[in-house]
Amino acid sequence: MPKLPGGAEPGPKRALAFAVTLATTLSLGLIVALCPRPAAAGGLDVAHFTLGNGLEVVVIPDHRTPVVTHMVWYKVGAADETPGKSGLAHFLEHLMFKGTNKNPLGRFSQTVSTLGGHENAFTTSDYTAYYQRTPRDRLRTLMEFEADRMTGLVLTDEVVRPELQVVLEEQNMRVANNPGARLGEQMESTLYLNHPYGRPVIGWRHEIEKLDRQGALDFYRRFYTPNNAVLVVAGDVTADEVKTLAEATYGQVARVVEVAPRLRPTEPTQEAARTVTLADPRVTQPSLRRIYLAPAARTAAPGESEALDVLAGILGSGENSRLYRTLVVDQDIAVNAGAGYDGTALDYAPFRLSATPKPGITLPQIEAAMDAVLADVIEKGVTAEELERCKNRLIADAVYAQDNQTTLARWFGAALMTGLSVEDVQAWPDSVRAVTAEQVQAAARRYLDKRRSVTGYLIKDTARPEGKHT
Amino acid sequence: MTINAFASRRQRGYAVAAAFLAAALLTAAASPAHATQIERVISAGGIEAWVVHEPSPLIAVEFAFDGGAAQDPTDKIGLANLAASLWDEGAGDIDAKAFHARLESKSIGLSFSAGRDHVRGSLRTLTVNRDEAFDYLRLALTAPRFDPDAVERERSQLVSRLERTSTSPNDIASRTWWQAAFPGHPYGRPVAGTPDSIARIRIDDLKAFTGRVLARGKLTVAIVGDITPAEVGALLDRTFGALPAEPTLTPVADVLMQGLGRRIVVPLEVPQAVVTFGTRGIARSDPDFMAAYIVNHVLGSGTSSSRLYHEVRETRGLAYGIYDSLTWLDHTAFLIGGTATRSAVTGEAIGIIEREMSRLAEAGPTEQEVADAKSYLVGSYALGLDTSAKIAGQLVQIQLDHLGIDYIDRRAGLIEAVTLADTRRVAKRLLDAGLLVTVVGQPQGVTSSE
C-alpha cells in the first residue's frame, strides 16, 4: 500500500488510541501488519459482481467465526486532491463520522459499539476506506448506515471546526513530533518530480489549517458515489445473502456523478540522484534511507512487480537477507538494515532501503557498503537457494495471512482500488512462484538506478539546543 | 513506515505494550463458537496445554514462563529482555545464521519476548512442517548458544533502540510514569534496561537467567490448529520435557501504585505534549473487576462513546487520541491512559480528564451507559478471537489469570450480572484517588508538583 508513512492510517477510534502512547515504537509493526502485499489465496471462493448503480461487490466467505468484516472503499485519495488543498481526502474521512439527516452525529458509531463491533477508516494516496467488524447477523444494519452516508453526509461548522483541530493533532503526533516521519515526507516529495504522490496523505500543515466545510462537501460530491466504490464483505456469509442485502441497501443509492478516469501526471525520466538531510536535536541515532522510483503492480511489465517483491525479500527481509547479513553480521558496521517494496498503488510504488550504522560508523560509510551489496546483485544476480527460500516465505506468508479475515478483505479491496482484479490477487502466489533469477536481476538492474532515487540522512542537529531531557 | 524487515525485532522489549494489548483483548470481547472446543491436554510427563483443534493449514502456539523482567538484578536491568532476544539466535549445533535460514526456508515463525512477570514465546508453522518447528522450539529453549557475536549484535541493536527512544516523548512519558508509580520496586524499572545496565550483562548472566526461568513447572501453553490432543501430548513432552522441573525465582513484593496527585513535566522541544496518566486499579481476581471494567469502558475505552473521547476529542478537538485501560500485573493493578495535545491546551485537557473522572466517581455511569457498555463488552469478544494466534494468546492469558477453562462461556454472564449500583460503588472506589500525570513537551497550564 502506498504512502502509509506520512499517512493517515486509521481515522478515529480504538486501534489508534494505543498508538498515542506507542506511536514511534509500534508503528513499524502496525504498518506491516495492516499493510500486506496483495498475496493470497488461489483456493479462496471469492465472489465478485456489480450492482445496477455501478457499485462493485466482493464477497470472501470465512465461516470459522460468527463475525463479519464490512468495508466500503472509494477510489479517491490524496493524489486526487486539487493542488493547494492537501489533506482534504483524509479530512473528509474524519468528517464522514459526523452524521446524515437520517442518522445524526454519533448514531452509527454508537450502534456499532452497542453491537460489540469495531469501526475505523483509513486514507492513502489512492483510496479511502471505512470498515466495521461485528457479529455476522448485524450485516444489514451496517449496510444501511454505510449506504446512507455514501451520499447523505451533513456537515455544520460546529462539528467541522473541532475536527480540523483533531486532524492537526494527528499531524503533530504522526509527523511534527517525529523527526523520522518528517524526513520521510521530505524524501517522498523529492522523489516525485511531477506526480502527486509527493504530497503527504495527511497534508502539508499550512494547507490543512485552511481546509473547511464547503471544500470537504465539494470533494465529497465529486467522488462519493456508488459507481466509484467497492464493497468488500468477508466473514461468515454467503455471496447470495450479501447480494440480496446489498441490493436492498446500497442498490437504492442513486449515482451522484460520473467519475473521470484517474489520469495523473506521470514522472519524466529521472536524471539526478538526490540526497536530503534532516537534522533535529532529538536524533540520537543517525540513520540512512533510500527510496527508488519503481512501478506499481498495475503499471509494471508482467512479472516485474513480483520480481521486485522477491528482490526486496532477498535484499532486505529478515536476518538472512543480503543487507542484514553483510552490514550487520559479516561487516558488523550496522545495527539494522532492510528493504521493502509493496506494489499496491495505482501509478508508482517506491522500493525502499534502510540502515542504521553502529556508533562510530558514518552514514557515507554505511551507504557505500549498502551500494556494494546492490552492485553485487545487479552484477551477479541472486542464487537459486536465495530465490527458492524467498519465494517459499512470500507464499507461506500469504497462507498465514488467510488466518485473518480483515487482512483478506484489505487485500482484495486495495487491489481493486489500484487497478488490479480479483483474479490478479488470487494468482499472486503462482506469479511469485514463476519469478526467475534472471527477472530478479533484471529488476535490480533497471530500478536500483541511483538516478531514480532519493537518499535520506537523519542526523542530530548539534547547532540547536539539546533536545534531550535531563 | 519504511522497511518491513525487522518489525518483530523492534517490538521486542515492548512487553509493556504487549501486556496492554493482551489486557484489552482479554476484556474487550465473546465467542461461544470456540468455547466448546477448548481441550485441556496433560502429557504423560505432566505438562498441560489448552488446545483448540481446528482444520487449518497452520498451527499457532503461544506460551509463557513465570519470571520476567521483575527478576532482573538491580544492576543488570534488561537481562530478561536481552536473554529472550537471544533464544532464537542459534541453538544446539546450529549457529544463528543457519538457525534463521532453516526457520525461514520452512516459513516457521519463532519469537520470544519479556514482560515484567513472564517471558513469552510464540511459534507459528504450516501444519506440514509441524515436527520440525517444534524441534527448533525445543532447541531454542533447552540449548541456546549465546555465541559472543550474536550477543554483541543483539546488545548493540538494543542500545541503538534505547538511544533512539531516549528522545521520544511517548517513551519518556511512559518511562517516567512507571518510575514514579513504582519507585524502588522492580515494576518501576524499564523492561528493556538502560544502555549502562545492558553493557554490564555478561554471557554467564544470560545463561543463568535462562536456566533459572525456563522450567516446565511454571509453563503455560495454548495450541490452536490442525493437531489432535494425542499428538499434542507427545509434542509437549518432546519439546519441553527436558527443561528443569521448577524455576528458581526471586520473590516479588506486592505493591500499590504511588504518586497519586503528582504532576511531573519533562521539558522536550516538540510541538505536541504527550501525557500519560493513571491511578490505582483493581485486581483481576477482585469480585468487582467486571464492574470496574464497565466503568472504565464508559470513561475512556477509546471508542467514540467514551466520555473522555467525547469531551477531549469530539467536542473540543484537543487531541487525536485519548484512552485509558485497566491493567494488572501479578503484584499490582492500576489504570493507565494517554493522550497528546498541542502545548497551549495541555493543561486544559488534563483538567477535563480529572473533571470527567471526578464526575464519574461522584454520580456513576448512567443506566444507558452501563447497558451500552455491557452490550459492547459481550458482543465484541468474538472479534478478539478471530485468528488462531489471537485465540492461542487469549487462552494463555485466561490460564495466567486463573479464570478457568469455561471462562469464555461464563464471561457474558459475569458481565450481565453487574448492576448499576455495582458500577456506582466501584466508580467511587476506582476514580476518586487522584492521578499521577507525566507530561513531556512544552505544555502550558501544568507544572511539576515538586
Chai-1 contact restraints between the chains, C-beta under 6 A:
chainA,res_idxA,chainB,res_idxB,connection_type,confidence,min_distance_angstrom,max_distance_angstrom,comment,restraint_id
A,P5,B,M1,contact,1.0,0.0,6.0,A-B,restraint_1
A,R14,B,G302,contact,1.0,0.0,6.0,A-B,restraint_2
A,R14,B,T303,contact,1.0,0.0,6.0,A-B,restraint_3
A,L16,B,G321,contact,1.0,0.0,6.0,A-B,restraint_4
A,A17,B,G302,contact,1.0,0.0,6.0,A-B,restraint_5
A,A17,B,G321,contact,1.0,0.0,6.0,A-B,restraint_6
A,A17,B,Y323,contact,1.0,0.0,6.0,A-B,restraint_7
A,V20,B,G321,contact,1.0,0.0,6.0,A-B,restraint_8
A,V20,B,G338,contact,1.0,0.0,6.0,A-B,restraint_9
A,V20,B,A340,contact,1.0,0.0,6.0,A-B,restraint_10
A,T21,B,N170,contact,1.0,0.0,6.0,A-B,restraint_11
A,T21,B,S174,contact,1.0,0.0,6.0,A-B,restraint_12
A,T21,B,G338,contact,1.0,0.0,6.0,A-B,restraint_13
A,L22,B,A17,contact,1.0,0.0,6.0,A-B,restraint_14
A,A23,B,N170,contact,1.0,0.0,6.0,A-B,restraint_15
A,T24,B,S168,contact,1.0,0.0,6.0,A-B,restraint_16
A,T24,B,N170,contact,1.0,0.0,6.0,A-B,restraint_17
A,T25,B,Y14,contact,1.0,0.0,6.0,A-B,restraint_18
A,L28,B,M1,contact,1.0,0.0,6.0,A-B,restraint_19
A,L28,B,A7,contact,1.0,0.0,6.0,A-B,restraint_20
A,L28,B,R10,contact,1.0,0.0,6.0,A-B,restraint_21
A,G29,B,A7,contact,1.0,0.0,6.0,A-B,restraint_22
A,G29,B,Q11,contact,1.0,0.0,6.0,A-B,restraint_23
A,I31,B,M1,contact,1.0,0.0,6.0,A-B,restraint_24
A,V32,B,N4,contact,1.0,0.0,6.0,A-B,restraint_25
A,V32,B,A7,contact,1.0,0.0,6.0,A-B,restraint_26
A,T65,B,S31,contact,1.0,0.0,6.0,A-B,restraint_27
A,T65,B,A33,contact,1.0,0.0,6.0,A-B,restraint_28
A,T65,B,A382,contact,1.0,0.0,6.0,A-B,restraint_29
A,T65,B,D386,contact,1.0,0.0,6.0,A-B,restraint_30
A,P66,B,A33,contact,1.0,0.0,6.0,A-B,restraint_31
A,V67,B,A382,contact,1.0,0.0,6.0,A-B,restraint_32
A,V67,B,D386,contact,1.0,0.0,6.0,A-B,restraint_33
A,S109,B,S304,contact,1.0,0.0,6.0,A-B,restraint_34
A,Q110,B,S305,contact,1.0,0.0,6.0,A-B,restraint_35
A,S113,B,T303,contact,1.0,0.0,6.0,A-B,restraint_36
A,S113,B,S305,contact,1.0,0.0,6.0,A-B,restraint_37
A,S113,B,Y376,contact,1.0,0.0,6.0,A-B,restraint_38
A,T114,B,D372,contact,1.0,0.0,6.0,A-B,restraint_39
A,T114,B,S375,contact,1.0,0.0,6.0,A-B,restraint_40
A,L115,B,G379,contact,1.0,0.0,6.0,A-B,restraint_41
A,G116,B,Y376,contact,1.0,0.0,6.0,A-B,restraint_42
A,G116,B,G379,contact,1.0,0.0,6.0,A-B,restraint_43
A,G116,B,S380,contact,1.0,0.0,6.0,A-B,restraint_44
A,H118,B,L383,contact,1.0,0.0,6.0,A-B,restraint_45
A,R133,B,L383,contact,1.0,0.0,6.0,A-B,restraint_46
A,P135,B,G379,contact,1.0,0.0,6.0,A-B,restraint_47
A,P162,B,R316,contact,1.0,0.0,6.0,A-B,restraint_48
A,P162,B,G317,contact,1.0,0.0,6.0,A-B,restraint_49
A,Q165,B,G317,contact,1.0,0.0,6.0,A-B,restraint_50
A,V166,B,R313,contact,1.0,0.0,6.0,A-B,restraint_51
A,V166,B,G317,contact,1.0,0.0,6.0,A-B,restraint_52
A,V166,B,Y320,contact,1.0,0.0,6.0,A-B,restraint_53
A,E169,B,A319,contact,1.0,0.0,6.0,A-B,restraint_54
A,E169,B,Y320,contact,1.0,0.0,6.0,A-B,restraint_55
A,E170,B,Y320,contact,1.0,0.0,6.0,A-B,restraint_56
A,N172,B,P271,contact,1.0,0.0,6.0,A-B,restraint_57
A,N172,B,Q272,contact,1.0,0.0,6.0,A-B,restraint_58
A,M173,B,Y320,contact,1.0,0.0,6.0,A-B,restraint_59
A,M173,B,A340,contact,1.0,0.0,6.0,A-B,restraint_60
A,A176,B,P271,contact,1.0,0.0,6.0,A-B,restraint_61
A,N177,B,V270,contact,1.0,0.0,6.0,A-B,restraint_62
A,N177,B,Q272,contact,1.0,0.0,6.0,A-B,restraint_63
A,R282,B,T167,contact,1.0,0.0,6.0,A-B,restraint_64
A,T284,B,E163,contact,1.0,0.0,6.0,A-B,restraint_65
A,T284,B,R164,contact,1.0,0.0,6.0,A-B,restraint_66
A,T284,B,S166,contact,1.0,0.0,6.0,A-B,restraint_67
A,T284,B,T167,contact,1.0,0.0,6.0,A-B,restraint_68
A,Q285,B,S160,contact,1.0,0.0,6.0,A-B,restraint_69
A,Q285,B,E163,contact,1.0,0.0,6.0,A-B,restraint_70
A,Q285,B,R164,contact,1.0,0.0,6.0,A-B,restraint_71
A,R289,B,T2,contact,1.0,0.0,6.0,A-B,restraint_72
A,G316,B,A5,contact,1.0,0.0,6.0,A-B,restraint_73
A,S317,B,A5,contact,1.0,0.0,6.0,A-B,restraint_74
A,G318,B,E104,contact,1.0,0.0,6.0,A-B,restraint_75
A,E319,B,H100,contact,1.0,0.0,6.0,A-B,restraint_76
A,N320,B,H100,contact,1.0,0.0,6.0,A-B,restraint_77
A,N320,B,A101,contact,1.0,0.0,6.0,A-B,restraint_78
A,N320,B,E104,contact,1.0,0.0,6.0,A-B,restraint_79
A,V335,B,S156,contact,1.0,0.0,6.0,A-B,restraint_80
A,V335,B,Q157,contact,1.0,0.0,6.0,A-B,restraint_81
A,V335,B,S160,contact,1.0,0.0,6.0,A-B,restraint_82
A,N336,B,F6,contact,1.0,0.0,6.0,A-B,restraint_83
A,G338,B,I3,contact,1.0,0.0,6.0,A-B,restraint_84
A,G338,B,A5,contact,1.0,0.0,6.0,A-B,restraint_85
A,G338,B,F6,contact,1.0,0.0,6.0,A-B,restraint_86
A,G340,B,I3,contact,1.0,0.0,6.0,A-B,restraint_87
A,G340,B,N4,contact,1.0,0.0,6.0,A-B,restraint_88
A,R352,B,T2,contact,1.0,0.0,6.0,A-B,restraint_89
A,R352,B,I3,contact,1.0,0.0,6.0,A-B,restraint_90
A,S354,B,T2,contact,1.0,0.0,6.0,A-B,restraint_91
A,S354,B,I3,contact,1.0,0.0,6.0,A-B,restraint_92
A,K358,B,S156,contact,1.0,0.0,6.0,A-B,restraint_93
A,R389,B,E104,contact,1.0,0.0,6.0,A-B,restraint_94
A,R389,B,S105,contact,1.0,0.0,6.0,A-B,restraint_95
A,R393,B,E104,contact,1.0,0.0,6.0,A-B,restraint_96
A,R393,B,S107,contact,1.0,0.0,6.0,A-B,restraint_97
A,A396,B,S107,contact,1.0,0.0,6.0,A-B,restraint_98
A,V399,B,P57,contact,1.0,0.0,6.0,A-B,restraint_99
A,Y400,B,L58,contact,1.0,0.0,6.0,A-B,restraint_100
A,D403,B,T387,contact,1.0,0.0,6.0,A-B,restraint_101
A,D403,B,S388,contact,1.0,0.0,6.0,A-B,restraint_102
A,N404,B,T387,contact,1.0,0.0,6.0,A-B,restraint_103
A,G467,B,T167,contact,1.0,0.0,6.0,A-B,restraint_104
A,G467,B,E269,contact,1.0,0.0,6.0,A-B,restraint_105
A,K468,B,T167,contact,1.0,0.0,6.0,A-B,restraint_106
A,H469,B,V266,contact,1.0,0.0,6.0,A-B,restraint_107
A,H469,B,L268,contact,1.0,0.0,6.0,A-B,restraint_108
